[in-house]
Every structure is written in C-alpha cells, then in structure tokens.
Amino acid sequence: MKIKQLLLSCVAGFIIASQTACLVVAAVGVGAGAVKYIGGDLEVDSSKSFDEVFAAVEQTCQELEFEVQKNDKKAFSGMITARSDFGNVTFKVKSKTTELTQLSIRVGIFGDREASDLIYAKLKPKL
C-alpha cells in the first residue's frame, strides 16, 4: 500500500510541478509583451514596420558577427539564414499589418531556447 501512495504522490508532484512551470512561462510571456517560444521558434510581435524589423535583424547579424548564408527579402516577408557560434540561425520576418510585424528566431534544427534568448536580447532594443 505504501508503494501505491508513493507512486501517487510522485505523479501528483510531477503534475503540479509541470503545471506551475507552464504558469511561470505564461506569466513571463505576458510581461515581455508578445514573446513566445513555440516548437523551437522564439516568436516576437513588433509594432515597427516590416522594413525596420528586417533592417534590425540585418544589423544584429553584423554586430554578432554572424556569417549570413541567405538573405531573401520580398515585399512583406523575408528570411535571413546565418551561421553563428550556436549553429545555424534562421530569422523569419513577416508583415501582419502596417503596424504589426512578426519575427521568428530559430537556432539549429530543433531550436535552442537559450541561444534564441541571447540573440533576442541583442535584437530587442532595435525593435
């Protein structure tokens, strides 16, 4: 009977801990202002224009000394792929409206949250 109680306690503790972590992440996302991490991508909404956000990404790549592999800019969307100390970094910029631009940062194949956060910290003042 004690094994059953121990197992039940472990499962309950895991559920509580995992749900608490979700609440903390949600609270941090709300405080940061439309920053979320989904499926390996750090996604940010900016009130700046598409051209301003794309230029900020280009400038940040230069400042961080990333080797830009691909720079594909169209009228309302664009993608920059660069090599960094973290591996390949992909920035996707997409205009949602004239006053809203979405930016996605992905590091590596599966995403690296810590590396994305470091890159975003450097990019954030420009957004």
C-alpha positions in Angstrom: 0.0 0.0 0.0 2.9 2.4 0.7 4.3 1.9 -2.8 0.9 2.9 -4.3 0.8 6.0 -2.1 4.4 6.9 -3.1 3.7 6.4 -6.7 0.6 8.5 -6.5 2.5 11.2 -4.7 5.2 11.3 -7.3 2.7 11.5 -10.1 0.8 14.3 -8.3 4.0 16.2 -7.6 5.1 15.9 -11.3 1.7 17.2 -12.4 1.8 20.2 -10.0 5.4 21.0 -11.0 4.8 20.8 -14.7 1.7 23.0 -14.4 3.5 25.5 -12.3 6.2 25.8 -14.9 3.6 26.5 -17.6 2.1 29.2 -15.5 5.5 30.8 -15.0 6.3 30.7 -18.7 2.9 32.2 -19.5 3.5 35.0 -16.9 6.9 35.8 -18.3 5.5 35.8 -21.9 2.8 38.3 -20.9 5.3 40.6 -19.1 7.6 40.6 -22.1 4.9 41.7 -24.5 4.0 39.2 -27.1 7.1 37.0 -26.9 6.5 33.2 -27.1 8.5 30.1 -27.7 6.7 27.6 -29.8 8.0 24.4 -31.4 11.7 25.5 -31.3 11.0 29.1 -32.6 11.1 32.2 -30.5 8.3 34.4 -31.9 8.1 38.2 -31.3 5.5 40.7 -32.4 6.8 44.2 -33.1 4.9 47.4 -33.7 7.6 48.5 -36.1 7.3 48.2 -39.9 8.5 45.2 -41.8 11.4 47.2 -43.3 12.5 48.4 -39.8 12.4 44.9 -38.3 14.3 43.4 -41.3 16.9 46.1 -41.1 17.3 45.5 -37.3 17.8 41.8 -37.9 20.5 42.5 -40.5 22.2 45.0 -38.2 22.2 42.5 -35.3 23.7 39.8 -37.5 26.5 42.1 -38.3 27.0 43.1 -34.7 27.1 39.5 -33.6 29.5 38.7 -36.5 27.1 36.0 -37.9 28.1 34.8 -41.4 24.9 35.4 -43.4 24.3 32.5 -45.7 21.0 33.6 -47.2 19.2 37.0 -47.3 15.8 36.7 -49.0 13.7 39.8 -48.8 10.3 40.2 -50.5 7.6 42.9 -50.2 6.0 41.7 -47.0 8.2 38.8 -45.8 11.8 37.8 -45.6 14.2 35.3 -44.3 17.8 35.5 -43.2 19.9 32.4 -42.5 23.2 32.8 -40.8 26.0 30.8 -39.2 26.8 31.5 -35.6 28.6 30.1 -32.6 25.3 28.4 -31.7 24.9 26.8 -35.2 22.6 27.9 -38.0 20.2 30.7 -37.1 17.1 31.4 -39.1 15.2 34.7 -38.8 11.8 34.9 -40.5 10.2 38.3 -40.7 6.5 38.7 -41.8 4.3 41.7 -42.0 1.0 41.1 -40.4 -0.4 44.7 -40.9 1.1 48.1 -41.5 1.7 48.4 -37.7 2.5 44.8 -36.8 5.4 42.6 -37.8 6.1 39.1 -36.7 9.7 37.9 -36.1 10.7 34.3 -35.6 14.2 33.2 -34.4 15.2 29.6 -34.7 18.6 28.3 -33.7 19.6 24.9 -35.1 17.3 22.2 -36.4 15.3 21.6 -33.3 15.6 25.1 -31.7 17.7 26.3 -28.8 15.8 28.4 -26.4 18.8 29.8 -24.5 20.6 30.8 -27.7 17.4 32.3 -29.1 17.0 34.4 -25.9 20.6 35.6 -26.1 20.1 36.7 -29.8 16.8 38.3 -28.9 18.3 40.2 -26.0 20.7 41.9 -28.5 17.9 42.5 -31.1 15.2 43.7 -28.6 16.4 47.4 -28.3 16.1 47.8 -32.0 12.5 46.6 -32.0 
